[in-house]
Amino acid sequence: MASFITCTTLFTLMIFIFLITPSLVVTDAKFSEQFPEPKASHGVEKMSRLHFYFHDIVSGKHPTAISVAGRNNKFGGTAIIDDPLTEGVKHGSKVVGRAQGLYAMSSLDASSLLMVMNFEFTEGKYNGSSLSVLGRNPFLETVREMPVVGGSGLFRFARGYALAKTVHYNVGTGDAVVEYNVFVMHH
C-alpha cells in the first residue's frame, strides 16, 4: 500500500509540474532589441586630436614595461605595460596619463607588435577618461597607424586612429619614446 501511495503522490506531483512549468517559462526573451534614437543625450559628435609622448621604460630599477612571456624581441614575447604619457618628449615632462595594457611580438620576422592598451588620462579636460587601442604596430616603419576601438568617460562610443612615431630608441637599454597623434570621434 505504501508503494501505491508513493506512486500516486509521484504521479500527482509530475502532473502538477507539467501543468505549472509552461507558466514559469519566459517566452518573449530576446537576444537583442532595437532602441529608438536617443534625444540628443550625448550631444553632437566631435573630433578631437590628442598629442602626447609614450615612454616605454624596460631598463633600470623602475621599469614601466616588463616581459611576462616568451623571449624579448622574439615571436611570442609579451610585455605588460604601465607607461607614462607626457606632454613633452623629455622623461621629466608633465605626465598627462598612462598607457596600460600589453604588447606582444606577433610576427615571425619580429617586425610587428600586437598592441592592446588603454590610454588612461589623468590631466585636464579628459581626466578620468580613457581610449582603447587594439591593433598591429609595425614598429620598423616610420609612422604606424592603429585603430582606436572605444573609450570611457568623455570618450564613450569613441572611434578613430592613433599615429605612432618613434622619437628615441636606446639600443643598449631597449627604452623608447614614441610620439602619438590620436584622432578620435566622440560625443
ABEGO torsion letter per residue (X at the ends): XAAAAAAAAAAAAAAAAAAAAAAABBAABBABBBBBBBBGAAEBBBBBBBBBBBBBBABEABBABBBABEBBGBBGBBBBBBBBBBABABAABBBAEBBBEBBBBABAAGABBBBBBBBBBABEAABGBBBBBBEBBBAABABBBBBBAEBBEAABGBBEBBBBBBABBBAAAGBBBBBBBBBBBBX
